[in-house]
Amino acid sequence: MELEGKNFKAIVFDYDGVIKISPGLGKGLLEDIAASISVPLDDFRNAYFKTNHLSNVENMPWDQMILRIVSSFDNSEESKREVLSIIHDFRSKSKLNTELLALFPKIRRKNLTLAIFSNNTSALREELRSNRVLELVDDVVISGEIGFQKPSVESFDALFSQLNVRSKEVVFIDDTPKSLETASVIGYTPILFENNEQLRSDLHKLGIIL
């Protein structure tokens, strides 16, 4: 698809926050967990970002990784049970972005490779299979399987290699600015996801009309 010298061959989506959304959860999961153990949010966030490689890179189950962080502040069984309850509540309110998923067949009919690229563990594959998202995409790249997490250059190199595309041929959509911060260095076209209408508008500007 030609546009100002661009020849897009792949549209790649983050999973959590884009394909799977979690409405009505107040300030957010990390905020709720930090509040439950009376830890300042900045302190908990710092600990989280220092530790989340255990899940995103080393494939440790996410709940286990979170409990390790929680234990560094509060090792009581009561606090751990409360945190697990918060996580369960968060997941129970999450739902698939069905409006977005309805666009996936249209993307594939444009001869564009459609993939998911997620900082996650290999457990994501079974989730995608069980909710029938796996059948809608051409490929899935998971940080816990490749050993690198977004936004590292190595993680994107693994993505491009697996999809057999060059960086400039890829549009990557994520809801987290941090995951897109290396876009100018790596060379792909980033889209920060806010909602479905905004995404379609941004894709339209790139010549991808859905």
C-alpha positions in Angstrom: 0.0 0.0 0.0 1.8 3.1 -1.3 1.7 6.4 0.6 4.4 9.0 0.5 7.0 6.4 -0.1 5.5 4.0 2.4 4.8 0.4 1.5 3.0 -1.1 4.4 3.0 -4.8 4.6 1.9 -5.4 8.3 -0.4 -4.0 10.8 0.5 -5.1 14.3 -1.6 -4.7 17.5 -0.8 -4.7 21.1 -3.2 -6.9 23.1 -4.0 -5.6 26.5 -5.5 -2.1 26.3 -6.2 -2.4 22.5 -7.8 -5.8 21.7 -8.7 -6.5 25.3 -10.0 -3.5 27.2 -10.8 -3.1 30.9 -13.5 -0.3 31.3 -14.8 1.0 34.6 -11.8 0.1 36.7 -11.2 3.5 38.3 -7.6 4.5 38.5 -6.2 1.2 37.2 -4.9 -2.1 38.3 -1.4 -1.0 39.6 -3.0 1.9 41.4 -5.6 -0.3 43.1 -2.9 -2.8 44.2 -0.7 -0.1 45.6 -3.6 1.4 47.6 -4.5 -2.0 49.0 -1.1 -2.4 50.6 -0.8 1.3 51.5 2.2 1.9 49.3 2.7 5.2 47.4 1.9 4.7 43.7 5.3 5.9 42.5 7.1 3.5 44.8 5.0 0.6 43.5 5.3 1.6 39.9 9.1 1.8 40.3 9.2 -1.7 41.8 6.9 -3.0 39.1 9.0 -1.7 36.2 12.2 -3.1 37.8 10.5 -6.5 38.2 8.2 -7.0 35.2 10.9 -8.5 33.1 10.4 -11.6 35.1 7.1 -12.0 33.4 7.7 -10.2 30.1 11.1 -11.7 29.4 11.5 -14.8 31.6 7.9 -16.0 31.2 7.0 -16.0 34.9 3.2 -16.1 35.5 2.1 -12.5 35.9 0.3 -13.1 39.2 3.4 -14.7 40.7 5.4 -11.7 39.6 3.0 -9.3 41.2 2.9 -11.2 44.4 6.7 -11.1 44.5 6.5 -7.3 44.3 3.8 -7.1 46.9 5.8 -9.2 49.3 8.7 -6.8 49.1 6.3 -4.2 50.8 3.9 -6.4 52.7 4.5 -10.2 53.0 1.3 -10.9 54.9 -1.1 -13.6 53.5 -4.0 -11.3 54.0 -2.5 -8.7 51.7 -1.7 -11.3 49.1 -5.2 -12.6 49.1 -6.6 -9.1 48.7 -4.3 -8.4 45.8 -5.3 -11.6 44.1 -8.9 -10.6 44.6 -8.3 -7.2 43.0 -6.6 -8.9 40.0 -9.6 -11.3 39.6 -12.0 -8.4 39.7 -10.0 -6.6 37.1 -10.0 -9.6 34.8 -13.7 -10.2 35.3 -14.4 -6.7 34.0 -12.2 -7.0 30.9 -13.7 -7.7 27.6 -12.7 -8.0 24.0 -12.9 -5.0 21.7 -15.4 -6.6 19.3 -15.7 -3.5 17.2 -12.0 -3.6 16.5 -11.9 -7.3 15.9 -14.6 -6.9 13.3 -12.1 -4.9 11.3 -9.5 -7.6 11.2 -10.9 -9.5 8.2 -11.0 -6.2 6.3 -7.3 -5.7 7.1 -6.3 -9.1 5.9 -8.3 -8.7 2.7 -6.0 -5.8 1.9 -3.1 -8.2 1.7 -1.7 -6.8 4.9 -0.2 -9.2 7.5 -2.1 -8.8 10.8 -0.3 -9.7 14.0 -0.3 -9.3 17.7 2.8 -8.1 19.6 2.4 -8.3 23.4 4.5 -8.0 26.5 3.1 -11.1 28.0 3.7 -14.7 28.9 3.2 -17.8 26.7 -0.2 -18.2 28.5 -1.5 -15.5 26.2 -1.6 -18.1 23.3 -4.2 -20.2 25.1 -6.2 -17.1 25.9 -6.2 -16.1 22.3 -7.2 -19.6 21.2 -10.0 -19.8 23.7 -11.5 -16.4 22.9 -11.1 -17.1 19.1 -8.8 -14.2 18.4 -6.0 -16.5 17.3 -7.9 -17.4 14.2 -8.3 -13.8 13.2 -4.6 -13.0 13.0 -1.7 -14.2 10.9 0.9 -14.3 13.7 1.5 -13.7 17.4 4.8 -12.5 19.0 5.0 -12.7 22.7 7.9 -11.1 24.8 8.1 -14.0 27.2 8.8 -16.3 24.3 11.3 -14.2 22.4 13.2 -13.1 25.5 12.9 -9.4 24.9 10.2 -6.9 25.9 8.9 -3.7 24.2 10.1 -1.1 23.5 13.6 -2.6 23.1 15.2 -2.7 19.6 15.8 -6.5 20.1 12.1 -7.1 20.6 11.1 -5.3 17.4 13.9 -7.0 15.5 12.4 -10.3 16.6 8.9 -9.1 15.4 10.1 -8.0 12.0 12.1 -11.2 11.5 9.1 -13.4 12.4 6.8 -11.5 10.1 9.5 -11.3 7.4 9.1 -7.5 7.0 11.2 -4.4 7.3 10.6 -1.9 10.0 9.4 0.8 7.6 6.7 -1.6 6.3 5.0 -1.9 9.7 2.3 0.0 11.5 2.3 -0.8 15.2 -0.6 0.2 17.5 -0.3 0.3 21.3 -2.1 2.1 24.1 1.1 2.8 26.1 3.3 5.7 25.0 6.4 3.9 26.6 5.9 1.0 24.2 6.1 3.4 21.2 9.0 5.6 22.4 11.6 3.9 20.2 9.6 4.1 17.0 11.7 6.9 15.5 14.9 4.9 16.2 13.6 1.6 14.9 11.7 3.0 11.9 8.2 1.7 12.1 5.0 3.9 12.1 3.5 4.1 15.5 -0.2 4.8 16.4 -1.1 5.5 20.1 -4.5 3.8 20.6 -7.1 5.9 22.4 -10.3 4.5 20.9 -11.6 2.8 17.8 -12.8 5.9 16.0 -9.4 7.6 16.5 -7.6 4.5 15.3 -9.6 4.3 12.1 -8.9 8.0 11.5 -5.2 7.6 12.0 -5.1 4.5 9.7 -7.0 6.5 7.1 -4.4 9.2 7.2 -1.8 6.5 6.3 -4.0 5.4 3.4 -5.4 2.3 5.2 -9.1 2.8 4.8 -11.3 0.4 6.8 
